[in-house]
Amino acid sequence: MITIEFAQSYEKKAIKFFKKHKELYPQYKKILQILQHDPYHPSLRLHKLKGKLEHLHFVSINMKYRITLEFIIQEEHITLIDIGSHQDVY
């Protein structure tokens, strides 16, 4: 099973995000479960970013909201970096 960690800045962003979007929390928990078991599952819509964020990947909570993450599969380790709308995250 893959280990998921939260960057220090991510925790604060997630708390603020879920205060505004409580209805997304069940989807978010499901996304984390899928990430732990199969980070390449098609429902995550995992993509590598380009440009200044090329070292990161993103997964979608839904079509509007995304989570960016540091993704090092060789070490079976994922670090969540940011959460928010498509505009906010990029």
N, C-alpha and C positions, 0 to 999 in steps of 0.2 A: 504494500500500500504506500502511496506517495504521501509525504509529509507536507502540510500546508502551514506556512507561517505568515504573519502579518507584520509589514513594516510599521515602525512606530507612527509615522505620519498617516498610514492607512487606517489605523484604529480610530483616530480622531475623525477622519473623513467619513468612515463607515457609520459612526455614531450619528454624525450630523446628517448624513444621507438618509438613514433609516428613520430619523425623526420626521423627515419630510415625506418619506415614501414607505410607510409601514406595510402597505399592501404588497410590496415586493419582497419582503423578508422570507416568506415560504419558498419563493422561486430561488432566491439567493442561497438558502440552505441546501436546496436540491442541487444547484450548480456546484457547490463545494463538495457534496457527496460524489457527484459524477467526476469531478476533477481528481479526487483521491483515488478513484477506482480505474478511470480511463480518461486521461487528459486529452485524448484525441477523439473522444466521442463526438459524432457529427452534430448533436444537439447543442454543443458548446459554441460552435462556429469559431473555433480557435484560429487566429490569424497572427502572423508575425507582423509587427509594425515596421514602418519605413521612416527614413529621415532621422531626425534627432532622437527618436525613440526606437531605433532599429534593434536595440538589444532587448526589447520587451515584446510581449504577446498580449492579445486581449481575448477575452471571452465575453459573450453577451448574456446579460440577465434576460433581456428581451430586445426588441428591435431598437429601443430608444436608449437603454442604459447598458453600460459596459463596465467591466473590471479590467484594468491593466495589471499585468503580473510579470514578475521575473520568473522565467521558466527554465529550469535546469533539470532536464529529465534524466541525464546520466547519473545524477546523484539522487534521483527520486525525490526531488525537492522543488517546491513552488513557493515563491514569496509574493503575496498580494501587495501591490504598490498603490493603486488608486481605484476609485469607484465613482461613477457619476454618469451624466449624459454623454453622448458622443462628443458634443462640443466641449464639455467640461474636462473630460479625460485627455483630449488631444489639445 
